[in-house]
Amino acid sequence: MVAALQAKDRESIMDSASVLRGQEDQLHTERFKRALLQALTLNNYSQRELSERIGITIGTMTKYLKQVVPPFKVGLGIQRHLAKELGVTLDALVAYYETGEYLTGVSLSDVESWIRSSAGQQDLPALMKSMHEAALKMAGDENAPAASAPYTWPIVALKQAGVSDAIRERLGLTLSALNLLATEGIYDDEMVEGFALVTGYASDAVRQAFEKRGPVAA
């Protein structure tokens, strides 16, 4: 009797583990599809063009987009080519499949280091604040209150997404556009859609975050 109950418990545990693995595979596969769609949009490729770029047939691409194949059953070479088309490292792409984020654990100092190391970029948050204060002075408003802290969450989120400068610029997330968003709260639909694409957030959620000058609500 005891042995039968133990066997039943083991079977139940195995069934539960199998369900969890299936759910995890499904989530990974959904993220794989999203990564492919990002690569198509970012590079303005057709499905056939992207297939050639990452070394697969159009039939295989169709299977990937139908979420038939989990990413961890896809060859390393294909994944490496896909990461290149996305402008991220292979490790960042794998992290995205596992966590939904290309990079994690980013601090403000990490963001500042990223900005300083990027070609032609300086300490963007400090630059935004300085430009805003300078604009107030140039306008002759000497009695204006001190400039509010720049809205830097979008920069942090872009860093977490592992977005390259080239892709960021191509999607309308230019330094001047980010500066206007940070200091004046000005943005357009192109920025919202581009930001939503690379971060994985819904467009409406991004728009609300920009409007409230905060992060996307959890």
Secondary structure, 3 states (H helix, E strand, C coil): CHHHHHHHHHHHHHHHHHHHHHHHHHHHHHHHHHHHHHHHHHHCCCHHHHHHHHCCCHHHHHHHHCCCCCHHHCCHHHHHHHHHHHCCCHHHHHHHHHHCCCCCCCCHHHHHHHHHHCCCCCCHHHHHHHHHHHHHHHCCCCCCCCCCCCCCHHHHHHHHCCCCHHHHHHCCCCHHHHHHHHHHCCCCHHHHHHHHHHHCCCHHHHHHHHHHCCCCCC
